[in-house]
Amino acid sequence: MNAIEVTDLSKRYDQLEAVREVSFEVAAGEVFCLLGPNGAGKTTITEILEGYRSRSAGEVTVLGLDPAAGARELRERVGIVLQSCGVQDGLTVGELLEMYGRYHRQRRSADELIELVELEAKRDTRAAQLSGGQRRRLDLALALVGDPDLVFLDEPTTGFDPQARRHAWATIRALCGLGKTIFLTTHFMDEAQTLADRVAVMRAGQIIALGAPDELGGRDARPVEIRFELPDGWTLDELPEVAARQRSAEGRRVLIRTDQAVRATAQITAWALDHDVELAQFSVSQPTLEDVYLELTGEREPGERKQTEAARS
């Protein structure tokens, strides 16, 4: 069963076509992430799905209902965390959850939500006194107070320090354990990599790639990069021959791009052991999700990351 189905969705503002014949679906229980540069159409699509914006053409269903109809049944089953949420700053965490819970026919207990978002120590703290990360966790708890089946998270960790982001990720994963469907928009590639089952990349109002984070844009089939530093007195020509698309060196820093990662790594490390050579900063990696994303959106040319890194080395 699909929680969201979108077919040939378009949105026009006079002569501007913000979204152009976009189609995708989100399975129930899935974490689906929408990525794209500013102006790509992410916010427009999200607001259409939430029922806050009308569409110009196409078909959209959310939990089997048309969000444009504004039915209370749909609002009861959807939770939303906006980039900035306003609440009554003079009320405590517990008071806010109790108050907003009364607006719903079905609700989760304040105690359960406070534990889920790890705000036990702040239950009696007024919202105005919470830190930025704590405030965002409160926003998430408020979005869950009606026990929704689908949760929209719009840049949920913007402004978080690294520890607060990890706390937020743990909370989102806990939601998945409860069977919730998550529709996520973010600018953080590590967040998409960590949380998403599937990722869609938008550019100029269209989806240009869709798939699992490890497979997006053929990422799983791209050559592996082996990097290391040779000690003084050794050159690239003295390394063993390995099947490679590219062998290059900038000073002592070596880059080898190969489709045979295991074999090439074994050959190079065996050579180093045989010759008692220490290969400093040795690493084996494929292009990251960020590399693929920047190439897909036209913000970076293929191979640019490698050239820039080599120049810095």
PAKE-393821 format. One record per atom (N, C-alpha, C): x, y, z; residue in three letters. Coordinates in steps of 0.02 Angstrom, whole numbers, padded with zeros to 5 digits, always signed. Example, Ala and Ser with C-alpha at 12.3 -4.5 7.8 and 13.67 -1.06 7.14 Angstrom:
BEGIN
+00660-00284+00390ALA +00615-00225+00390ALA +00660-00165+00390ALA +00642-00112+00354SER +00684-00053+00357SER +00645+00002+00394SER 
end
This chain:
BEGIN
+00042-00060+00000MET +00000+00000+00000MET +00044+00062+00000MET +00024+00112-00039ASN +00062+00174-00043ASN +00030+00227+00002ASN +00071+00263+00040ALA +00047+00318+00080ALA +00037+00380+00037ALA +00078+00389-00015ILE +00073+00447-00059ILE +00078+00422-00131ILE +00035+00448-00174GLU +00039+00435-00246GLU +00032+00501-00284GLU +00081+00515-00327VAL +00083+00577-00365VAL +00091+00559-00439VAL +00047+00584-00481THR +00048+00569-00552THR +00043+00633-00593THR +00095+00646-00632ASP +00095+00704-00679ASP +00077+00769-00644ASP +00105+00780-00585LEU +00090+00841-00547LEU +00126+00901-00577LEU +00088+00955-00587SER +00115+01018-00611SER +00088+01076-00571SER +00129+01127-00564LYS +00108+01189-00530LYS +00138+01248-00568LYS +00093+01293-00589ARG +00113+01352-00627ARG +00095+01416-00589ARG +00139+01465-00594TYR +00126+01532-00568TYR +00135+01579-00628TYR +00079+01598-00659ASP +00082+01637-00721ASP +00126+01601-00772ASP +00183+01630-00790GLN +00226+01599-00840GLN +00277+01551-00810GLN +00282+01550-00744LEU +00331+01507-00711LEU +00301+01439-00697LEU +00333+01386-00721GLU +00311+01318-00707GLU +00357+01290-00653GLU +00334+01295-00591ALA +00376+01276-00533ALA +00384+01201-00528ALA +00332+01162-00547VAL +00334+01089-00546VAL +00308+01065-00613VAL +00344+01019-00644ARG +00327+00998-00712ARG +00317+00923-00717ARG +00255+00901-00718GLU +00236+00832-00731GLU +00277+00782-00689GLU +00276+00792-00624VAL +00313+00750-00578VAL +00270+00691-00556VAL +00300+00632-00556SER +00266+00571-00533SER +00312+00532-00486SER +00284+00509-00431PHE +00319+00465-00386PHE +00269+00437-00336PHE +00290+00388-00297GLU +00248+00361-00244GLU +00291+00346-00183GLU +00259+00347-00126VAL +00293+00333-00062VAL +00256+00276-00029VAL +00291+00222-00015ALA +00260+00163+00016ALA +00246+00176+00089ALA +00194+00145+00115ALA +00179+00150+00186ALA +00238+00123+00226ALA +00259+00159+00279GLY +00314+00138+00321GLY +00383+00157+00294GLY +00385+00193+00238GLU +00448+00211+00207GLU +00472+00280+00231GLU +00538+00290+00231VAL +00567+00357+00239VAL +00587+00380+00170VAL +00551+00430+00144PHE +00563+00455+00077PHE +00591+00525+00082PHE +00647+00537+00049CYS +00681+00602+00055CYS +00680+00638-00012CYS +00661+00702-00011LEU +00660+00744-00070LEU +00719+00793-00065LEU +00763+00791-00114LEU +00823+00833-00116LEU +00820+00879-00176LEU +00855+00935-00171GLY +00859+00980-00228GLY +00882+01049-00206GLY +00913+01087-00251PRO +00934+01155-00234PRO +00874+01200-00223PRO +00886+01259-00194ASN +00833+01307-00184ASN +00801+01324-00251ASN +00735+01326-00252GLY +00699+01341-00314GLY +00685+01281-00358GLY +00703+01222-00335ALA +00693+01162-00376ALA +00621+01139-00377ALA +00581+01159-00327GLY +00511+01139-00324GLY +00494+01095-00265GLY +00542+01084-00219LYS +00530+01040-00162LYS +00475+01066-00117LYS +00479+01131-00100THR +00430+01160-00054THR +00361+01160-00085THR +00357+01174-00149THR +00292+01175-00183THR +00260+01105-00180THR +00298+01053-00195ILE +00271+00986-00193ILE +00249+00968-00122ILE +00292+00984-00074THR +00276+00968-00004THR +00212+01002+00018THR +00204+01065+00002GLU +00144+01102+00023GLU +00082+01077-00013GLU +00088+01053-00074ILE +00031+01023-00109ILE +00011+00958-00073ILE +00060+00918-00054LEU +00046+00856-00018LEU +00014+00869+00050LEU +00035+00923+00082GLU +00008+00941+00148GLU -00061+00973+00144GLU -00080+00993+00083GLY -00146+01025+00075GLY -00145+01100+00082GLY -00086+01130+00086TYR -00080+01202+00094TYR -00076+01240+00028TYR -00067+01204-00027ARG -00061+01237-00092ARG -00099+01196-00144ARG -00131+01229-00190SER -00168+01194-00243SER -00122+01175-00300SER -00142+01125-00338ARG -00103+01105-00396ARG -00135+01131-00460ARG -00095+01138-00512SER -00122+01160-00576SER -00146+01101-00619SER -00112+01044-00611ALA -00131+00984-00650ALA -00103+00923-00616ALA -00130+00865-00634GLY -00105+00802-00607GLY -00149+00774-00552GLY -00130+00715-00528GLU -00168+00681-00476GLU -00124+00670-00415GLU -00152+00682-00356VAL -00116+00674-00293VAL -00162+00641-00242VAL -00138+00588-00211THR -00174+00559-00154THR -00126+00550-00096THR -00149+00567-00036VAL -00111+00559+00025VAL -00154+00517+00072VAL -00129+00458+00090LEU -00167+00411+00131LEU -00236+00397+00100LEU -00236+00394+00034GLY -00297+00377-00003GLY -00344+00435-00014GLY -00326+00496+00008LEU -00370+00554+00003LEU -00336+00610-00037LEU -00376+00653-00066ASP -00350+00711-00102ASP -00336+00767-00051ASP -00273+00787-00043PRO -00258+00838+00008PRO -00291+00905-00007PRO -00308+00919-00070ALA -00340+00982-00087ALA -00410+00988-00059ALA -00440+00931-00041ALA -00509+00933-00014ALA -00511+00957+00058ALA -00454+00955+00093GLY -00451+00981+00161GLY -00491+00942+00211GLY -00499+00876+00200ALA -00540+00836+00245ALA -00508+00829+00314ALA -00549+00833+00366ARG -00522+00825+00434ARG -00491+00756+00443ARG -00519+00706+00410GLU -00492+00638+00417GLU -00418+00637+00399GLU -00399+00673+00346LEU -00329+00675+00325LEU -00287+00714+00375LEU -00312+00771+00398ARG -00274+00812+00446ARG -00261+00773+00510ARG -00308+00730+00530GLU -00299+00691+00590GLU -00244+00639+00583GLU -00230+00619+00522ARG -00183+00565+00510ARG -00114+00589+00486ARG -00105+00655+00484VAL -00043+00683+00460VAL -00012+00729+00513VAL +00053+00723+00524GLY +00090+00767+00568GLY +00140+00807+00527GLY +00152+00870+00545ILE +00195+00914+00505ILE +00244+00950+00551ILE +00308+00947+00533VAL +00359+00986+00566VAL +00388+01035+00515VAL +00369+01099+00521LEU +00392+01150+00475LEU +00463+01172+00494LEU +00495+01212+00450GLN +00562+01237+00466GLN +00560+01281+00529GLN +00505+01315+00539SER +00496+01357+00598SER +00425+01349+00623SER +00418+01326+00685CYS +00352+01315+00714CYS +00341+01362+00772CYS +00282+01392+00775GLY +00266+01439+00829GLY +00221+01406+00881GLY +00240+01411+00945VAL +00199+01386+01000VAL +00195+01439+01054VAL +00153+01428+01104GLN +00145+01474+01159GLN +00206+01469+01205GLN +00250+01517+01202ASP +00314+01514+01237ASP +00306+01512+01313ASP +00250+01536+01339GLY +00242+01538+01411GLY +00220+01472+01441GLY +00203+01423+01400LEU +00182+01357+01425LEU +00241+01309+01427LEU +00237+01261+01472THR +00290+01211+01478THR +00281+01158+01425THR +00333+01116+01418VAL +00331+01061+01370VAL +00270+01016+01384VAL +00261+00997+01446GLY +00204+00954+01463GLY +00138+00987+01450GLY +00132+01051+01466GLU +00069+01087+01455GLU +00052+01093+01381GLU +00102+01105+01340LEU +00090+01111+01268LEU +00066+01045+01239LEU +00097+00990+01259LEU +00076+00925+01232LEU +00006+00907+01256LEU -00010+00922+01317GLU -00078+00910+01342GLU -00129+00952+01305GLU -00113+01016+01294MET -00160+01061+01261MET -00172+01041+01188MET -00118+01030+01150TYR -00126+01013+01080TYR -00156+00943+01072TYR -00145+00900+01120GLY -00175+00834+01117GLY -00251+00836+01119GLY -00279+00885+01152ARG -00352+00891+01157ARG -00384+00909+01091ARG -00345+00932+01043TYR -00373+00949+00977TYR -00385+00888+00934TYR -00362+00829+00956HIS -00364+00769+00915HIS -00412+00718+00944HIS -00445+00682+00899ARG -00490+00628+00920ARG -00449+00571+00952ARG -00392+00558+00923GLN -00347+00506+00948GLN -00281+00539+00963GLN -00252+00522+01020ARG -00189+00555+01037ARG -00143+00509+01076ARG -00079+00525+01072ARG -00028+00490+01112ARG -00019+00529+01177ARG +00000+00495+01229SER +00007+00527+01294SER +00068+00573+01294SER +00063+00626+01333ALA +00119+00673+01339ALA +00181+00638+01365ALA +00173+00594+01414ASP +00230+00558+01443ASP +00266+00517+01390ASP +00228+00482+01348GLU +00258+00441+01295GLU +00297+00483+01245GLU +00268+00540+01225LEU +00301+00583+01177LEU +00364+00616+01206LEU +00360+00637+01268ILE +00418+00668+01300ILE +00476+00618+01304ILE +00460+00556+01318GLU +00512+00504+01319GLU +00540+00491+01249GLU +00496+00490+01199LEU +00517+00477+01130LEU +00567+00528+01106LEU +00555+00593+01121VAL +00599+00646+01097VAL +00652+00666+01149VAL +00657+00627+01201GLU +00709+00635+01252GLU +00708+00705+01284GLU +00649+00725+01308LEU +00642+00789+01342LEU +00617+00779+01414LEU +00632+00721+01443GLU +00607+00707+01510GLU +00629+00761+01560GLU +00691+00783+01554ALA +00717+00833+01602ALA +00688+00902+01590ALA +00652+00912+01535LYS +00625+00978+01517LYS +00549+00980+01520LYS +00518+00930+01548ARG +00445+00926+01549ARG +00414+00990+01578ARG +00442+01017+01632ASP +00413+01075+01665ASP +00449+01140+01646ASP +00486+01138+01591THR +00521+01198+01567THR +00478+01233+01515THR +00475+01300+01520ARG +00436+01338+01471ARG +00470+01336+01403ARG +00430+01338+01350ALA +00456+01333+01282ALA +00508+01387+01268ALA +00498+01446+01295ALA +00544+01502+01282ALA +00614+01488+01310ALA +00620+01442+01357GLN +00684+01428+01389GLN +00720+01368+01359GLN +00692+01337+01308LEU +00723+01280+01276LEU +00778+01303+01227LEU +00829+01262+01219SER +00879+01275+01168SER +00849+01261+01099SER +00887+01280+01046GLY +00861+01269+00979GLY +00848+01196+00964GLY +00894+01151+00984GLY +00884+01080+00972GLY +00826+01052+01012GLY +00819+01075+01074GLN +00763+01053+01116GLN +00697+01077+01087GLN +00697+01137+01060ARG +00636+01165+01030ARG +00614+01123+00970ARG +00662+01102+00929ARG +00645+01061+00871ARG +00619+00992+00892ARG +00646+00966+00947ARG +00619+00903+00973ARG +00548+00911+00998ARG +00534+00968+01028LEU +00465+00983+01049LEU +00420+00988+00987LEU +00444+01021+00934ASP +00406+01026+00872ASP +00387+00956+00847ASP +00435+00910+00850LEU +00421+00842+00827LEU +00370+00808+00871LEU +00376+00817+00937ALA +00327+00788+00983ALA +00257+00815+00969ALA +00251+00880+00956LEU +00186+00909+00941LEU +00157+00882+00876LEU +00201+00868+00827ALA +00177+00840+00764ALA +00151+00769+00773ALA +00174+00735+00826LEU +00156+00666+00837LEU +00098+00658+00887LEU +00075+00714+00915VAL +00027+00709+00970VAL -00038+00676+00949VAL -00057+00682+00885GLY -00118+00651+00860GLY -00107+00581+00834GLY -00048+00551+00847ASP -00031+00483+00824ASP -00041+00476+00749ASP -00008+00519+00709PRO -00019+00518+00636PRO +00012+00457+00603PRO -00014+00440+00545ASP +00015+00385+00505ASP +00072+00411+00461ASP +00070+00475+00443LEU +00118+00506+00398LEU +00144+00570+00429LEU +00212+00579+00428VAL +00242+00638+00458VAL +00285+00673+00405VAL +00273+00737+00395PHE +00313+00779+00351PHE +00366+00815+00393PHE +00429+00805+00375LEU +00484+00838+00411LEU +00521+00884+00362LEU +00516+00949+00373ASP +00546+00998+00329ASP +00609+01026+00363ASP +00667+01005+00337GLU +00731+01026+00366GLU +00732+01019+00442GLU +00720+00959+00467PRO +00709+00951+00540PRO +00769+00966+00584PRO +00831+00964+00556THR +00889+00974+00599THR +00930+01036+00580THR +00900+01082+00544THR +00935+01145+00528THR +00952+01182+00592THR +01015+01202+00598GLY +01037+01238+00657GLY +01058+01195+00715GLY +01056+01129+00707PHE +01075+01083+00761PHE +01151+01076+00763PHE +01177+01065+00824ASP +01247+01044+00830ASP +01250+00969+00816ASP +01309+00940+00805PRO +01314+00870+00786PRO +01279+00822+00835PRO +01286+00835+00900GLN +01255+00790+00948GLN +01179+00794+00944GLN +01152+00854+00937ALA +01079+00863+00932ALA +01053+00829+00868ALA +01091+00832+00814ARG +01069+00800+00752ARG +01065+00724+00762ARG +01114+00695+00797ARG +01112+00623+00809ARG +01051+00605+00851ARG +01034+00647+00901HIS +00975+00635+00941HIS +00912+00636+00897HIS +00909+00685+00851ALA +00851+00690+00807ALA +00846+00629+00762ALA +00902+00606+00736TRP +00901+00547+00692TRP +00876+00486+00731TRP +00898+00479+00793ALA +00875+00423+00833ALA +00800+00425+00843ALA +00773+00486+00853THR +00701+00494+00862THR +00664+00475+00798THR +00689+00497+00741ILE +00657+00481+00677ILE +00659+00406+00664ILE +00714+00374+00680ARG +00718+00301+00671ARG +00668+00267+00718ARG +00659+00296+00777ALA +00609+00267+00823ALA +00539+00272+00794ALA +00525+00325+00757LEU +00460+00332+00723LEU +00450+00276+00672LEU +00504+00261+00636CYS +00500+00207+00587CYS +00483+00141+00622CYS +00511+00132+00681GLY +00495+00072+00719GLY +00422+00068+00739GLY +00389+00126+00742LEU +00317+00128+00758LEU +00274+00120+00696LEU +00306+00112+00638GLY +00268+00101+00576GLY +00247+00165+00541GLY +00274+00223+00560LYS +00256+00286+00528LYS +00289+00292+00460LYS +00256+00329+00415THR +00286+00348+00351THR +00315+00418+00359THR +00377+00427+00335ILE +00411+00491+00343ILE +00425+00521+00274ILE +00404+00584+00265PHE +00421+00621+00204PHE +00468+00677+00226PHE +00531+00671+00205LEU +00585+00714+00230LEU +00613+00758+00176LEU +00622+00823+00191THR +00662+00867+00148THR +00721+00891+00190THR +00780+00891+00159THR +00840+00911+00195THR +00893+00934+00146THR +00941+00974+00171HIS +00999+00993+00131HIS +01061+00954+00154HIS +01053+00912+00205PHE +01109+00874+00231PHE +01112+00805+00199PHE +01165+00793+00160MET +01170+00729+00125MET +01181+00671+00173MET +01217+00683+00229ASP +01227+00628+00277ASP +01161+00610+00311ASP +01117+00659+00318GLU +01051+00645+00347GLU +01010+00601+00300GLU +01011+00618+00235ALA +00975+00577+00186ALA +01005+00507+00182ALA +01071+00503+00183GLN +01104+00438+00180GLN +01085+00395+00240GLN +01083+00425+00299THR +01070+00388+00361THR +00998+00366+00367THR +00951+00410+00348LEU +00880+00398+00364LEU +00838+00370+00307LEU +00853+00389+00245ALA +00807+00376+00190ALA +00811+00306+00163ALA +00752+00277+00149ASP +00749+00215+00110ASP +00758+00230+00036ASP +00728+00286+00014ARG +00735+00308-00055ARG +00743+00384-00056ARG +00777+00408-00108VAL +00790+00479-00117VAL +00768+00499-00187VAL +00735+00557-00192ALA +00719+00586-00257ALA +00756+00653-00262ALA +00790+00665-00317VAL +00827+00727-00328VAL +00789+00769-00379VAL +00776+00832-00361MET +00740+00878-00406MET +00787+00931-00434MET +00771+00951-00495ARG +00805+01008-00527ARG +00756+01041-00575ARG +00748+01106-00567ALA +00706+01145-00613ALA +00636+01115-00619ALA +00606+01095-00562GLY +00537+01073-00563GLY +00525+01002-00582GLY +00578+00963-00593GLN +00570+00894-00613GLN +00613+00848-00569GLN +00591+00785-00563ILE +00632+00735-00530ILE +00679+00706-00582ILE +00744+00711-00567ILE +00795+00689-00616ILE +00828+00624-00596ILE +00817+00602-00534ALA +00844+00538-00511ALA +00805+00515-00451ALA +00794+00450-00445LEU +00756+00422-00389LEU +00782+00352-00375LEU +00796+00338-00312GLY +00820+00272-00293GLY +00847+00270-00223GLY +00872+00213-00203ALA +00904+00206-00138ALA +00966+00249-00135ALA +00984+00276-00077PRO +01043+00320-00073PRO +01107+00289-00101PRO +01117+00224-00089ASP +01178+00192-00113ASP +01179+00179-00188ASP +01120+00185-00220GLU +01115+00169-00291GLU +01100+00230-00334GLU +01087+00287-00303LEU +01064+00345-00340LEU +01115+00365-00394LEU +01091+00378-00454GLY +01135+00399-00508GLY +01188+00348-00525GLY +01173+00283-00513GLY +01222+00231-00527GLY +01281+00232-00479GLY +01270+00260-00420ARG +01325+00268-00372ARG +01358+00201-00355ARG +01317+00148-00348ASP +01345+00083-00329ASP +01388+00053-00383ASP +01381+00076-00446ALA +01419+00048-00502ALA +01479+00092-00521ALA +01487+00148-00486ARG +01543+00192-00503ARG +01609+00164-00478ARG +01664+00183-00510PRO +01729+00156-00489PRO +01747+00178-00418PRO +01784+00134-00385VAL +01809+00148-00318VAL +01873+00189-00324VAL +01884+00232-00275GLU +01944+00273-00273GLU +01989+00249-00217GLU +02050+00232-00234ILE +02101+00214-00185ILE +02150+00272-00180ILE +02159+00297-00119ARG +02202+00355-00108ARG +02254+00339-00053ARG +02314+00364-00063PHE +02365+00356-00012PHE +02424+00402-00029PHE +02470+00406+00019GLU +02531+00444+00009GLU +02591+00397+00008GLU +02634+00406-00043LEU +02696+00369-00047LEU +02749+00404-00004LEU +02793+00366+00027PRO +02848+00398+00063PRO +02899+00427+00015PRO +02942+00469+00041ASP +02995+00497+00000ASP +03037+00442-00032ASP +03056+00453-00095GLY +03098+00406-00130GLY +03060+00356-00173GLY +02993+00356-00168TRP +02953+00310-00208TRP +02909+00350-00256TRP +02897+00321-00316THR +02857+00356-00367THR +02800+00312-00390THR +02755+00342-00428LEU +02696+00307-00454LEU +02717+00249-00499LEU +02771+00258-00537ASP +02792+00206-00584ASP +02815+00142-00550ASP +02832+00146-00486GLU +02856+00087-00450GLU +02800+00045-00420GLU +02739+00071-00422LEU +02682+00033-00397LEU +02666-00025-00444LEU +02634-00077-00418PRO +02615-00134-00462PRO +02561-00113-00511PRO +02559-00149-00567GLU +02507-00137-00617GLU +02441-00165-00591GLU +02390-00123-00590VAL +02322-00145-00570VAL +02274-00120-00623VAL +02217-00156-00630ALA +02166-00134-00677ALA +02136-00069-00651ALA +02145-00015-00689ALA +02124+00050-00664ALA +02100+00094-00721ALA +02050+00135-00707ARG +02028+00186-00754ARG +02075+00246-00752ARG +02105+00257-00694GLN +02148+00315-00686GLN +02202+00300-00635GLN +02263+00319-00650ARG +02319+00318-00603ARG +02352+00387-00606ARG +02353+00422-00552SER +02382+00489-00553SER +02413+00505-00486SER +02458+00553-00486ALA +02491+00575-00425ALA +02503+00650-00427ALA +02491+00681-00370GLU +02508+00751-00360GLU +02557+00752-00302GLU +02620+00761-00319GLY +02671+00755-00267GLY +02673+00682-00244GLY +02667+00672-00179ARG +02667+00604-00151ARG +02598+00573-00148ARG +02546+00613-00161ARG +02477+00591-00154ARG +02454+00554-00217ARG +02433+00491-00208VAL +02415+00448-00265VAL +02339+00436-00265VAL +02311+00437-00326LEU +02240+00420-00336LEU +02236+00365-00389LEU +02201+00311-00372ILE +02188+00257-00419ILE +02113+00245-00420ILE +02082+00250-00479ARG +02011+00237-00488ARG +02004+00171-00525ARG +01967+00124-00494THR +01963+00057-00522THR +01894+00027-00512THR +01877-00020-00557ASP +01814-00058-00550ASP +01826-00123-00512ASP +01887-00138-00497GLN +01904-00200-00461GLN +01934-00182-00394GLN +01891-00160-00349ALA +01915-00131-00286ALA +01954-00182-00243ALA +01927-00242-00235VAL +01959-00291-00191VAL +02026-00313-00219VAL +02026-00329-00283ARG +02089-00352-00314ARG +02142-00298-00313ARG +02124-00237-00332ALA +02173-00183-00334ALA +02199-00167-00265ALA +02154-00166-00215THR +02176-00152-00147THR +02224-00205-00122THR +02208-00268-00136ALA +02252-00324-00115ALA +02320-00319-00148ALA +02322-00303-00213GLN +02386-00298-00248GLN +02429-00242-00220GLN +02398-00185-00207ILE +02437-00127-00183ILE +02462-00139-00112ILE +02419-00165-00068THR +02441-00176+00001THR +02492-00233+00005THR +02486-00284-00038ALA +02536-00338-00039ALA +02603-00311-00061ALA +02602-00268-00112TRP +02665-00237-00135TRP +02696-00196-00079TRP +02655-00157-00043ALA +02682-00116+00011ALA +02713-00159+00066ALA +02682-00215+00083LEU +02710-00259+00134LEU +02775-00291+00110LEU +02776-00313+00047ASP +02836-00345+00020ASP +02896-00297+00019ASP +02882-00232+00008HIS +02935-00183+00003HIS +02944-00142+00067HIS +02907-00161+00119ASP +02911-00126+00183ASP +02899-00051+00174ASP +02846-00036+00136VAL +02828+00034+00121VAL +02766+00052+00160VAL +02767+00108+00196GLU +02709+00132+00233GLU +02669+00178+00188GLU +02605+00160+00175LEU +02561+00201+00133LEU +02517+00243+00179LEU +02537+00304+00191ALA +02501+00348+00238ALA +02433+00368+00210ALA +02384+00379+00254GLN +02317+00402+00237GLN +02284+00358+00185GLN +02293+00293+00191PHE +02265+00245+00143PHE +02189+00243+00152PHE +02152+00250+00097SER +02079+00247+00100SER +02051+00217+00036SER +01994+00184+00043VAL +01958+00155-00014VAL +01886+00178-00009VAL +01860+00212-00060SER +01792+00239-00056SER +01761+00247-00125SER +01694+00247-00125GLN +01656+00264-00185GLN +01634+00337-00178GLN +01612+00368-00233PRO +01584+00436-00227PRO +01528+00439-00176PRO +01526+00492-00138THR +01474+00499-00087THR +01408+00520-00119THR +01355+00517-00079LEU +01290+00541-00102LEU +01294+00614-00121LEU +01333+00653-00084GLU +01341+00724-00100GLU +01373+00733-00168GLU +01425+00693-00183ASP +01458+00698-00248ASP +01408+00686-00305ASP +01368+00633-00297VAL +01319+00615-00349VAL +01266+00669-00355VAL +01242+00693-00298TYR +01191+00746-00297TYR +01215+00808-00333TYR +01276+00830-00319LEU +01302+00891-00350LEU +01311+00883-00425LEU +01330+00823-00446GLU +01335+00810-00518GLU +01266+00811-00551GLU +01217+00779-00519LEU +01150+00775-00548LEU +01118+00844-00554LEU +01129+00887-00505THR +01098+00953-00505THR +01138+01005-00543THR +01196+00984-00570GLY +01236+01031-00610GLY +01277+01079-00570GLY +01284+01066-00504GLU +01324+01111-00463GLU +01397+01090-00461GLU +01412+01033-00491ARG +01482+01010-00494ARG +01489+00966-00555ARG +01543+00973-00592GLU +01555+00931-00649GLU +01582+00863-00626GLU +01568+00809-00664PRO +01594+00744-00645PRO +01670+00747-00638PRO +01695+00719-00583GLY +01767+00718-00571GLY +01795+00780-00539GLY +01754+00832-00530GLU +01780+00894-00503GLU +01806+00886-00432GLU +01772+00846-00391ARG +01793+00835-00322ARG +01863+00804-00321ARG +01875+00757-00364LYS +01939+00723-00364LYS +01995+00771-00383LYS +01983+00812-00434GLN +02034+00858-00456GLN +02049+00910-00403GLN +01996+00935-00370THR +02005+00986-00319THR +02043+00958-00260THR +02026+00897-00239GLU +02060+00866-00182GLU +02133+00853-00199GLU +02146+00831-00260ALA +02215+00818-00280ALA +02256+00881-00279ALA +02225+00937-00302ALA +02260+01000-00302ALA +02277+01023-00231ALA +02229+01011-00184ARG +02241+01031-00115ARG +02297+00990-00084ARG +02301+00926-00105SER +02351+00882-00075SER +02420+00900-00099SER 
end
